[in-house]
Amino acid sequence: MITFPVSLAAHWQPASAYPHLTQQQQGWLLEAGSLTAKLKRHCQHFSVKVLNEAPFDLTKEQQALLNTPLSQALNREVLLLCDDKPMVYAQSWLPADDTLKKQQLLSMGTRPLGDVIFQDPSLSRTEIEVAEFNEQHTIQTLLAVLGKESKPLWGRRSVFSLSNAHFLVAEVFLPEAYIYL
């Protein structure tokens, strides 16, 4: 049984804290552009599967990252699939207020976040942080549900700003992702 949101609590650090990353791993973890666009270039058919979308309480760490006093956010959890294979598990956290931009972001359905936000020239992003998820991490529960074997996984996160909307995005590369080739 999987509980949403899947915890991505980890020791998040700048990529420089991981000098052993291969060029392949760096290329995926530090992609400054749209991860969605990069995935689309590597497959014939790209799709998004929404796993969960609901309001949740922000942790103190998330509030600090988002620089918000708000305690609730909409959490959106999706799988990014290439040729029907789950490549990335992604979470986005949008603090709960009623700005127009946030309303647009909340009504995406199965549209990938990357297709929406990277079209806006006002988009900015904090430094990408990286984490490694070992075989005992709770993300492994998702792998079991997907019928995948446990293995160490890499993830990344950053905070995006779009107009007055700030949101946290974390992405974990699943076992069949191109980062591991």
PyRosetta script that sets phi, psi and omega in degrees:
from pyrosetta import init, pose_from_sequence

init()
pose = pose_from_sequence("MITFPVSLAAHWQPASAYPHLTQQQQGWLLEAGSLTAKLKRHCQHFSVKVLNEAPFDLTKEQQALLNTPLSQALNREVLLLCDDKPMVYAQSWLPADDTLKKQQLLSMGTRPLGDVIFQDPSLSRTEIEVAEFNEQHTIQTLLAVLGKESKPLWGRRSVFSLSNAHFLVAEVFLPEAYIYL")
pose.set_psi(1, 136.1)
pose.set_omega(1, -179.3)
pose.set_phi(2, -110.3)
pose.set_psi(2, 138.9)
pose.set_omega(2, 178.7)
pose.set_phi(3, -110.2)
pose.set_psi(3, 129.7)
pose.set_omega(3, 178.5)
pose.set_phi(4, -99.4)
pose.set_psi(4, 147.9)
pose.set_omega(4, -7.9)
pose.set_phi(5, -73.5)
pose.set_psi(5, 147.6)
pose.set_omega(5, 176.7)
pose.set_phi(6, -67.4)
pose.set_psi(6, 129.8)
pose.set_omega(6, -178.8)
pose.set_phi(7, -68.3)
pose.set_psi(7, 130.7)
pose.set_omega(7, 173.9)
pose.set_phi(8, -115.3)
pose.set_psi(8, 28.4)
pose.set_omega(8, 175.6)
pose.set_phi(9, -61.1)
pose.set_psi(9, 128.2)
pose.set_omega(9, -176.6)
pose.set_phi(10, -162.5)
pose.set_psi(10, 176.2)
pose.set_omega(10, 176.3)
pose.set_phi(11, -91.4)
pose.set_psi(11, 80.4)
pose.set_omega(11, -178.0)
pose.set_phi(12, -73.3)
pose.set_psi(12, 133.3)
pose.set_omega(12, -177.6)
pose.set_phi(13, -146.4)
pose.set_psi(13, 163.0)
pose.set_omega(13, 171.1)
pose.set_phi(14, -61.0)
pose.set_psi(14, 150.9)
pose.set_omega(14, -178.6)
pose.set_phi(15, -58.6)
pose.set_psi(15, -26.5)
pose.set_omega(15, 179.7)
pose.set_phi(16, -62.1)
pose.set_psi(16, -18.7)
pose.set_omega(16, 177.2)
pose.set_phi(17, -74.7)
pose.set_psi(17, -7.2)
pose.set_omega(17, 179.9)
pose.set_phi(18, -120.6)
pose.set_psi(18, 73.3)
pose.set_omega(18, -176.2)
pose.set_phi(19, -66.6)
pose.set_psi(19, -14.5)
pose.set_omega(19, -178.9)
pose.set_phi(20, -85.7)
pose.set_psi(20, 1.3)
pose.set_omega(20, 178.8)
pose.set_phi(21, -62.2)
pose.set_psi(21, 135.5)
pose.set_omega(21, 176.1)
pose.set_phi(22, -74.8)
pose.set_psi(22, 166.8)
pose.set_omega(22, 176.6)
pose.set_phi(23, -62.1)
pose.set_psi(23, -37.3)
pose.set_omega(23, 177.8)
pose.set_phi(24, -60.5)
pose.set_psi(24, -47.2)
pose.set_omega(24, -179.9)
pose.set_phi(25, -64.6)
pose.set_psi(25, -43.9)
pose.set_omega(25, 178.7)
pose.set_phi(26, -61.2)
pose.set_psi(26, -40.3)
pose.set_omega(26, -178.7)
pose.set_phi(27, -60.1)
pose.set_psi(27, -35.5)
pose.set_omega(27, 179.1)
pose.set_phi(28, -85.6)
pose.set_psi(28, -44.7)
pose.set_omega(28, -176.8)
pose.set_phi(29, -67.5)
pose.set_psi(29, -33.9)
pose.set_omega(29, -174.7)
pose.set_phi(30, -104.1)
pose.set_psi(30, 14.0)
pose.set_omega(30, 177.6)
pose.set_phi(31, -54.6)
pose.set_psi(31, 117.2)
pose.set_omega(31, -177.3)
pose.set_phi(32, -82.1)
pose.set_psi(32, -25.1)
pose.set_omega(32, 179.2)
pose.set_phi(33, -86.7)
pose.set_psi(33, -158.8)
pose.set_omega(33, -177.8)
pose.set_phi(34, -74.7)
pose.set_psi(34, 121.2)
pose.set_omega(34, 174.8)
pose.set_phi(35, -64.8)
pose.set_psi(35, -34.9)
pose.set_omega(35, 176.3)
pose.set_phi(36, -57.5)
pose.set_psi(36, -48.9)
pose.set_omega(36, -179.7)
pose.set_phi(37, -61.7)
pose.set_psi(37, -40.6)
pose.set_omega(37, 179.8)
pose.set_phi(38, -64.8)
pose.set_psi(38, -42.9)
pose.set_omega(38, 177.6)
pose.set_phi(39, -62.4)
pose.set_psi(39, -42.1)
pose.set_omega(39, -179.7)
pose.set_phi(40, -60.0)
pose.set_psi(40, -31.9)
pose.set_omega(40, 179.0)
pose.set_phi(41, -71.3)
pose.set_psi(41, -14.4)
pose.set_omega(41, -175.8)
pose.set_phi(42, -104.8)
pose.set_psi(42, 2.1)
pose.set_omega(42, -178.1)
pose.set_phi(43, -145.1)
pose.set_psi(43, 166.4)
pose.set_omega(43, 178.0)
pose.set_phi(44, -80.7)
pose.set_psi(44, -40.4)
pose.set_omega(44, -175.5)
pose.set_phi(45, -131.5)
pose.set_psi(45, 118.4)
pose.set_omega(45, 178.0)
pose.set_phi(46, -106.4)
pose.set_psi(46, 140.2)
pose.set_omega(46, 176.0)
pose.set_phi(47, -150.0)
pose.set_psi(47, 164.8)
pose.set_omega(47, 179.3)
pose.set_phi(48, -122.6)
pose.set_psi(48, 132.9)
pose.set_omega(48, 173.9)
pose.set_phi(49, -114.9)
pose.set_psi(49, 116.7)
pose.set_omega(49, 178.2)
pose.set_phi(50, -78.8)
pose.set_psi(50, 121.7)
pose.set_omega(50, 178.8)
pose.set_phi(51, -91.1)
pose.set_psi(51, -37.4)
pose.set_omega(51, -176.0)
pose.set_phi(52, -163.9)
pose.set_psi(52, 145.0)
pose.set_omega(52, 175.0)
pose.set_phi(53, -150.7)
pose.set_psi(53, 107.4)
pose.set_omega(53, -175.0)
pose.set_phi(54, -159.5)
pose.set_psi(54, 158.4)
pose.set_omega(54, 174.9)
pose.set_phi(55, -73.5)
pose.set_psi(55, 140.4)
pose.set_omega(55, 177.5)
pose.set_phi(56, -143.1)
pose.set_psi(56, 159.4)
pose.set_omega(56, 175.8)
pose.set_phi(57, -76.2)
pose.set_psi(57, 135.3)
pose.set_omega(57, 174.6)
pose.set_phi(58, -75.6)
pose.set_psi(58, 144.6)
pose.set_omega(58, 171.6)
pose.set_phi(59, -76.3)
pose.set_psi(59, 165.2)
pose.set_omega(59, 176.4)
pose.set_phi(60, -59.7)
pose.set_psi(60, -38.9)
pose.set_omega(60, 178.5)
pose.set_phi(61, -62.4)
pose.set_psi(61, -43.8)
pose.set_omega(61, 178.8)
pose.set_phi(62, -64.7)
pose.set_psi(62, -41.0)
pose.set_omega(62, 177.0)
pose.set_phi(63, -59.8)
pose.set_psi(63, -41.7)
pose.set_omega(63, 179.6)
pose.set_phi(64, -66.3)
pose.set_psi(64, -44.3)
pose.set_omega(64, 179.1)
pose.set_phi(65, -60.4)
pose.set_psi(65, -40.5)
pose.set_omega(65, -177.7)
pose.set_phi(66, -85.8)
pose.set_psi(66, -5.1)
pose.set_omega(66, -179.8)
pose.set_phi(67, 51.4)
pose.set_psi(67, 52.3)
pose.set_omega(67, -177.7)
pose.set_phi(68, -133.3)
pose.set_psi(68, 143.9)
pose.set_omega(68, 172.6)
pose.set_phi(69, -84.3)
pose.set_psi(69, -10.3)
pose.set_omega(69, -178.4)
pose.set_phi(70, -65.9)
pose.set_psi(70, 141.0)
pose.set_omega(70, -176.8)
pose.set_phi(71, -100.1)
pose.set_psi(71, -13.7)
pose.set_omega(71, -179.8)
pose.set_phi(72, -116.8)
pose.set_psi(72, 151.1)
pose.set_omega(72, 176.8)
pose.set_phi(73, -146.1)
pose.set_psi(73, 158.3)
pose.set_omega(73, 170.3)
pose.set_phi(74, -84.5)
pose.set_psi(74, 128.1)
pose.set_omega(74, 176.1)
pose.set_phi(75, -106.4)
pose.set_psi(75, 125.6)
pose.set_omega(75, 178.0)
pose.set_phi(76, -117.4)
pose.set_psi(76, 124.9)
pose.set_omega(76, 179.7)
pose.set_phi(77, -119.7)
pose.set_psi(77, 128.5)
pose.set_omega(77, -177.1)
pose.set_phi(78, -138.2)
pose.set_psi(78, 161.3)
pose.set_omega(78, 166.8)
pose.set_phi(79, -109.2)
pose.set_psi(79, 134.5)
pose.set_omega(79, 172.4)
pose.set_phi(80, -99.6)
pose.set_psi(80, 122.5)
pose.set_omega(80, -174.9)
pose.set_phi(81, -114.9)
pose.set_psi(81, 139.4)
pose.set_omega(81, 172.6)
pose.set_phi(82, -117.7)
pose.set_psi(82, 121.9)
pose.set_omega(82, -177.9)
pose.set_phi(83, 50.1)
pose.set_psi(83, 44.2)
pose.set_omega(83, 177.1)
pose.set_phi(84, 68.3)
pose.set_psi(84, 9.5)
pose.set_omega(84, 176.2)
pose.set_phi(85, -102.4)
pose.set_psi(85, 128.8)
pose.set_omega(85, 178.6)
pose.set_phi(86, -68.5)
pose.set_psi(86, 119.3)
pose.set_omega(86, -177.3)
pose.set_phi(87, -102.3)
pose.set_psi(87, -39.3)
pose.set_omega(87, -173.6)
pose.set_phi(88, -140.7)
pose.set_psi(88, 135.0)
pose.set_omega(88, 168.3)
pose.set_phi(89, -99.7)
pose.set_psi(89, 125.8)
pose.set_omega(89, -176.2)
pose.set_phi(90, -126.9)
pose.set_psi(90, 142.9)
pose.set_omega(90, 174.8)
pose.set_phi(91, -124.2)
pose.set_psi(91, 140.0)
pose.set_omega(91, 169.7)
pose.set_phi(92, -129.6)
pose.set_psi(92, 141.8)
pose.set_omega(92, -179.1)
pose.set_phi(93, -122.2)
pose.set_psi(93, 114.2)
pose.set_omega(93, 179.2)
pose.set_phi(94, -114.1)
pose.set_psi(94, 112.6)
pose.set_omega(94, 179.8)
pose.set_phi(95, -53.9)
pose.set_psi(95, 142.1)
pose.set_omega(95, -173.0)
pose.set_phi(96, -78.6)
pose.set_psi(96, 99.8)
pose.set_omega(96, 165.3)
pose.set_phi(97, -145.6)
pose.set_psi(97, -177.8)
pose.set_omega(97, -169.0)
pose.set_phi(98, -110.4)
pose.set_psi(98, 29.9)
pose.set_omega(98, 179.5)
pose.set_phi(99, -66.6)
pose.set_psi(99, 151.2)
pose.set_omega(99, -178.3)
pose.set_phi(100, -59.1)
pose.set_psi(100, -43.7)
pose.set_omega(100, -178.5)
pose.set_phi(101, -60.3)
pose.set_psi(101, -40.9)
pose.set_omega(101, 179.0)
pose.set_phi(102, -66.0)
pose.set_psi(102, -37.8)
pose.set_omega(102, 178.1)
pose.set_phi(103, -61.1)
pose.set_psi(103, -38.3)
pose.set_omega(103, 177.2)
pose.set_phi(104, -65.4)
pose.set_psi(104, -40.7)
pose.set_omega(104, -179.9)
pose.set_phi(105, -67.9)
pose.set_psi(105, -29.5)
pose.set_omega(105, -178.4)
pose.set_phi(106, -77.9)
pose.set_psi(106, -15.7)
pose.set_omega(106, -176.0)
pose.set_phi(107, -108.3)
pose.set_psi(107, 37.9)
pose.set_omega(107, -175.9)
pose.set_phi(108, -82.8)
pose.set_psi(108, -23.8)
pose.set_omega(108, -176.0)
pose.set_phi(109, 60.6)
pose.set_psi(109, -126.4)
pose.set_omega(109, -178.8)
pose.set_phi(110, -93.2)
pose.set_psi(110, 9.1)
pose.set_omega(110, 174.1)
pose.set_phi(111, -71.0)
pose.set_psi(111, 136.9)
pose.set_omega(111, 177.4)
pose.set_phi(112, -71.1)
pose.set_psi(112, 141.7)
pose.set_omega(112, 178.9)
pose.set_phi(113, -55.7)
pose.set_psi(113, -40.2)
pose.set_omega(113, -179.2)
pose.set_phi(114, -58.5)
pose.set_psi(114, -36.0)
pose.set_omega(114, 178.7)
pose.set_phi(115, -67.3)
pose.set_psi(115, -25.9)
pose.set_omega(115, -177.6)
pose.set_phi(116, -87.2)
pose.set_psi(116, -53.2)
pose.set_omega(116, -169.4)
pose.set_phi(117, -77.3)
pose.set_psi(117, -32.4)
pose.set_omega(117, -175.9)
pose.set_phi(118, -77.0)
pose.set_psi(118, -2.1)
pose.set_omega(118, 175.1)
pose.set_phi(119, -85.2)
pose.set_psi(119, -14.5)
pose.set_omega(119, -174.2)
pose.set_phi(120, -95.7)
pose.set_psi(120, 119.2)
pose.set_omega(120, -178.5)
pose.set_phi(121, -66.1)
pose.set_psi(121, -14.9)
pose.set_omega(121, 179.6)
pose.set_phi(122, -83.7)
pose.set_psi(122, -0.3)
pose.set_omega(122, -177.6)
pose.set_phi(123, -65.3)
pose.set_psi(123, 133.2)
pose.set_omega(123, 171.0)
pose.set_phi(124, -134.1)
pose.set_psi(124, 164.0)
pose.set_omega(124, -173.4)
pose.set_phi(125, -146.3)
pose.set_psi(125, 142.5)
pose.set_omega(125, 174.1)
pose.set_phi(126, -76.2)
pose.set_psi(126, 173.1)
pose.set_omega(126, 176.7)
pose.set_phi(127, -59.2)
pose.set_psi(127, 140.3)
pose.set_omega(127, 177.9)
pose.set_phi(128, -73.9)
pose.set_psi(128, 130.5)
pose.set_omega(128, 173.7)
pose.set_phi(129, -105.2)
pose.set_psi(129, 151.3)
pose.set_omega(129, -174.2)
pose.set_phi(130, -124.4)
pose.set_psi(130, 148.5)
pose.set_omega(130, 174.7)
pose.set_phi(131, -145.5)
pose.set_psi(131, 151.7)
pose.set_omega(131, 173.7)
pose.set_phi(132, -109.5)
pose.set_psi(132, 134.2)
pose.set_omega(132, -178.1)
pose.set_phi(133, -109.4)
pose.set_psi(133, 113.9)
pose.set_omega(133, -176.5)
pose.set_phi(134, -77.6)
pose.set_psi(134, -179.5)
pose.set_omega(134, -175.0)
pose.set_phi(135, -73.0)
pose.set_psi(135, -6.7)
pose.set_omega(135, 176.6)
pose.set_phi(136, -100.6)
pose.set_psi(136, -3.9)
pose.set_omega(136, -177.4)
pose.set_phi(137, -69.9)
pose.set_psi(137, 151.1)
pose.set_omega(137, -178.5)
pose.set_phi(138, -62.4)
pose.set_psi(138, -20.0)
pose.set_omega(138, 176.9)
pose.set_phi(139, -61.0)
pose.set_psi(139, -23.2)
pose.set_omega(139, -179.9)
pose.set_phi(140, -64.6)
pose.set_psi(140, -24.1)
pose.set_omega(140, 175.5)
pose.set_phi(141, -60.2)
pose.set_psi(141, -40.2)
pose.set_omega(141, 178.0)
pose.set_phi(142, -63.6)
pose.set_psi(142, -40.8)
pose.set_omega(142, 178.4)
pose.set_phi(143, -59.7)
pose.set_psi(143, -41.8)
pose.set_omega(143, 179.4)
pose.set_phi(144, -61.3)
pose.set_psi(144, -43.3)
pose.set_omega(144, 178.8)
pose.set_phi(145, -62.1)
pose.set_psi(145, -35.1)
pose.set_omega(145, -180.0)
pose.set_phi(146, -82.0)
pose.set_psi(146, -3.2)
pose.set_omega(146, -179.1)
pose.set_phi(147, 75.3)
pose.set_psi(147, 27.4)
pose.set_omega(147, -179.8)
pose.set_phi(148, -107.3)
pose.set_psi(148, 149.0)
pose.set_omega(148, 177.0)
pose.set_phi(149, -74.9)
pose.set_psi(149, 148.6)
pose.set_omega(149, 176.5)
pose.set_phi(150, -65.6)
pose.set_psi(150, 140.0)
pose.set_omega(150, 173.9)
pose.set_phi(151, -160.9)
pose.set_psi(151, 156.5)
pose.set_omega(151, 176.0)
pose.set_phi(152, -60.6)
pose.set_psi(152, 140.6)
pose.set_omega(152, -177.5)
pose.set_phi(153, -127.0)
pose.set_psi(153, 154.4)
pose.set_omega(153, 174.7)
pose.set_phi(154, -105.8)
pose.set_psi(154, 146.4)
pose.set_omega(154, 175.6)
pose.set_phi(155, -140.6)
pose.set_psi(155, 167.3)
pose.set_omega(155, 177.8)
pose.set_phi(156, -143.0)
pose.set_psi(156, 157.2)
pose.set_omega(156, 176.0)
pose.set_phi(157, -151.5)
pose.set_psi(157, 156.0)
pose.set_omega(157, 174.3)
pose.set_phi(158, -163.2)
pose.set_psi(158, 164.3)
pose.set_omega(158, 177.7)
pose.set_phi(159, -105.2)
pose.set_psi(159, 130.3)
pose.set_omega(159, 177.0)
pose.set_phi(160, -103.7)
pose.set_psi(160, 149.2)
pose.set_omega(160, 172.8)
pose.set_phi(161, -126.1)
pose.set_psi(161, 132.9)
pose.set_omega(161, -178.4)
pose.set_phi(162, -140.7)
pose.set_psi(162, 108.8)
pose.set_omega(162, -170.5)
pose.set_phi(163, 57.2)
pose.set_psi(163, -120.7)
pose.set_omega(163, 178.1)
pose.set_phi(164, -100.8)
pose.set_psi(164, 7.7)
pose.set_omega(164, -178.9)
pose.set_phi(165, -95.2)
pose.set_psi(165, 128.2)
pose.set_omega(165, 175.5)
pose.set_phi(166, -115.7)
pose.set_psi(166, 135.5)
pose.set_omega(166, 179.0)
pose.set_phi(167, -148.1)
pose.set_psi(167, 146.6)
pose.set_omega(167, -178.3)
pose.set_phi(168, -97.0)
pose.set_psi(168, 131.7)
pose.set_omega(168, 177.5)
pose.set_phi(169, -125.3)
pose.set_psi(169, 128.6)
pose.set_omega(169, 175.3)
pose.set_phi(170, -124.6)
pose.set_psi(170, 137.8)
pose.set_omega(170, -178.1)
pose.set_phi(171, -132.3)
pose.set_psi(171, 131.6)
pose.set_omega(171, 177.9)
pose.set_phi(172, -116.8)
pose.set_psi(172, 127.7)
pose.set_omega(172, -179.6)
pose.set_phi(173, -81.5)
pose.set_psi(173, 119.6)
pose.set_omega(173, -176.2)
pose.set_phi(174, -80.0)
pose.set_psi(174, 168.2)
pose.set_omega(174, -169.6)
pose.set_phi(175, -53.6)
pose.set_psi(175, -32.8)
pose.set_omega(175, -178.0)
pose.set_phi(176, -90.6)
pose.set_psi(176, 4.4)
pose.set_omega(176, -177.0)
pose.set_phi(177, -65.3)
pose.set_psi(177, 152.7)
pose.set_omega(177, -176.9)
pose.set_phi(178, -64.3)
pose.set_psi(178, -20.8)
pose.set_omega(178, 179.3)
pose.set_phi(179, -58.7)
pose.set_psi(179, -27.9)
pose.set_omega(179, -175.0)
pose.set_phi(180, -93.9)
pose.set_psi(180, -1.1)
pose.set_omega(180, -179.1)
pose.set_phi(181, -73.8)
pose.dump_pdb("model.pdb")
